[in-house]
Amino acid sequence: MEKIMKKSEQIKDWLINIRRDFHQYPELGMQEFRTSKKICKYLEKMNISYNNNVVNTGVVGLIQGKYDGPTIALRADIDALPIQDGKKVLYKSKNDGVMHACGHDAHTAILLGAGKVLNEMKDQIHGNIKLLFQPAEETVGGAKPMIEEGVLKNPEVDAVFGLHVDADLDTGKIGIKYNQMNAASNTIEIHIYGKSTHGAYPHEGADSILIASHVVVALQSIVSRNVAPTDASVVTIGKIIGGTQENIIADHVVLVGTVRNINEATRKEVMKRIEDIVKIIPKALGGRGELIQTEGYRTLVNDDRMVDIVVNSVKNILGEDKLHFIEEISLGVEDFAYFAAEKPSAFFRLGCKNLEKGIEGKHHHPCFDIDEDCLTIGVAMQVSNVLEALQYFRK
């Protein structure tokens, strides 16, 4: 294991340069054209075969070991966010209004690094390694369509490992959780229809803003009164659109929000309660309600056997004191969940905070950054995970 860490440290400058290049030229989901081309160029230089005809901008690399064996996949998301980069660094984003504010540039660099190390070891490897560079994690979700296009087949994948940099964990620490790690989500769009009239004569119309206000308040009662205290759900309205002028009763209001659940049965019950509220309250107040719901990402559930492999990698590479067991399920969502639903998988968090270097910005913040020392740790972890998994599935 010391050899793996040494190999990762030897490419540290290379990793940093790659990460900073991606950071300077971030691209939004399904628009990662430059990013995709750069990934292909790096794979070509490493003599790793690839397919770049996957879900628009996705890329799948394939390393074939000298000997037959299982196939293990590693996944990295490659898209950025519509945020203006507020940092004062040389590698600040050059694409106005777009920024790698969640660390996907680091994920991409780490996957390329893991590919480089594993490719140099392929004469000793029994099996194959797939490198999944996935678009659009932040938006429409690239994992599910990649799976539908067959990235887990030919050769058939036996397990998948993924990671995410964590701004709440110090560099050098790894966060992992057995069983369920992330929640499921739904997006809701509620249309409230009333009847417009002059603001001085409200009795002649039906005030959609007033109706919408009652709907918002009622929605907040779902979690407090319909979800068990031992369960966890969130119903958030984050956007309200309505009205044209201060003295006109609005006839149409739009509410847009998100719903998060950790339990599938609770998810169905919460959505049923939302439907009831949207249907009944507007009608009782003289209007009409319409609910449009879009199912988001599913729950992310780790396979305990694959988590054991991650735990062993931490102990062997970093030491047991660097292992952080996550206790609570995150209400954030992650579309790695679709890979985990198809194959035994483990998703872990890679510490990237360093207060001594002034790196403490939160995810999705204009000043988000990482301690680049985490890049070599991420590479070593993924290489170790692959080698252990290949051995596990050969038994």
Rosetta blueprint (number, residue, H / E / L):
1 M L
2 E H
3 K H
4 I H
5 M H
6 K H
7 K H
8 S H
9 E H
10 Q H
11 I L
12 K H
13 D H
14 W H
15 L H
16 I H
17 N H
18 I H
19 R H
20 R H
21 D H
22 F H
23 H H
24 Q H
25 Y L
26 P L
27 E L
28 L L
29 G L
30 M L
31 Q L
32 E L
33 F H
34 R H
35 T H
36 S H
37 K H
38 K H
39 I H
40 C H
41 K H
42 Y H
43 L H
44 E H
45 K H
46 M L
47 N L
48 I L
49 S E
50 Y E
51 N E
52 N E
53 N E
54 V E
55 V L
56 N L
57 T L
58 G E
59 V E
60 V E
61 G E
62 L E
63 I E
64 Q E
65 G L
66 K L
67 Y E
68 D E
69 G E
70 P E
71 T E
72 I E
73 A E
74 L E
75 R E
76 A E
77 D E
78 I L
79 D L
80 A L
81 L E
82 P L
83 I L
84 Q L
85 D L
86 G L
87 K L
88 K L
89 V L
90 L L
91 Y L
92 K L
93 S L
94 K L
95 N L
96 D L
97 G L
98 V L
99 M E
100 H L
101 A L
102 C L
103 G L
104 H H
105 D H
106 A H
107 H H
108 T H
109 A H
110 I H
111 L H
112 L H
113 G H
114 A H
115 G H
116 K H
117 V H
118 L H
119 N H
120 E H
121 M L
122 K H
123 D H
124 Q H
125 I L
126 H E
127 G E
128 N E
129 I E
130 K E
131 L E
132 L E
133 F E
134 Q E
135 P L
136 A L
137 E L
138 E L
139 T L
140 V L
141 G L
142 G L
143 A H
144 K H
145 P H
146 M H
147 I H
148 E H
149 E L
150 G L
151 V L
152 L L
153 K L
154 N L
155 P L
156 E L
157 V L
158 D L
159 A E
160 V E
161 F E
162 G E
163 L E
164 H E
165 V E
166 D E
167 A E
168 D E
169 L E
170 D E
171 T L
172 G L
173 K L
174 I E
175 G E
176 I E
177 K L
178 Y L
179 N L
180 Q E
181 M E
182 N E
183 A L
184 A E
185 S E
186 N E
187 T E
188 I E
189 E E
190 I E
191 H E
192 I E
193 Y E
194 G L
195 K E
196 S L
197 T E
198 H E
199 G L
200 A L
201 Y L
202 P H
203 H H
204 E H
205 G L
206 A E
207 D L
208 S H
209 I H
210 L H
211 I H
212 A H
213 S H
214 H H
215 V H
216 V H
217 V H
218 A H
219 L H
220 Q H
221 S H
222 I H
223 V H
224 S H
225 R H
226 N H
227 V L
228 A L
229 P L
230 T L
231 D L
232 A L
233 S E
234 V E
235 V E
236 T E
237 I E
238 G E
239 K E
240 I E
241 I E
242 G E
243 G L
244 T L
245 Q L
246 E L
247 N L
248 I E
249 I E
250 A L
251 D L
252 H E
253 V E
254 V E
255 L E
256 V E
257 G E
258 T E
259 V E
260 R E
261 N E
262 I L
263 N L
264 E H
265 A H
266 T H
267 R H
268 K H
269 E H
270 V H
271 M H
272 K H
273 R H
274 I H
275 E H
276 D H
277 I H
278 V H
279 K H
280 I H
281 I H
282 P H
283 K H
284 A H
285 L L
286 G L
287 G L
288 R E
289 G E
290 E E
291 L E
292 I E
293 Q E
294 T E
295 E E
296 G L
297 Y L
298 R L
299 T L
300 L E
301 V E
302 N L
303 D L
304 D H
305 R H
306 M H
307 V H
308 D H
309 I H
310 V H
311 V H
312 N H
313 S H
314 V H
315 K H
316 N H
317 I H
318 L L
319 G L
320 E H
321 D H
322 K H
323 L E
324 H E
325 F E
326 I L
327 E L
328 E L
329 I L
330 S E
331 L L
332 G L
333 V L
334 E L
335 D L
336 F L
337 A H
338 Y H
339 F H
340 A H
341 A H
342 E H
343 K L
344 P L
345 S E
346 A E
347 F E
348 F E
349 R E
350 L E
351 G E
352 C E
353 K E
354 N E
355 L H
356 E H
357 K H
358 G L
359 I E
360 E L
361 G L
362 K L
363 H L
364 H L
365 H L
366 P L
367 C L
368 F L
369 D L
370 I L
371 D L
372 E L
373 D L
374 C H
375 L H
376 T H
377 I H
378 G H
379 V H
380 A H
381 M H
382 Q H
383 V H
384 S H
385 N H
386 V H
387 L H
388 E H
389 A H
390 L H
391 Q H
392 Y H
393 F H
394 R H
395 K L
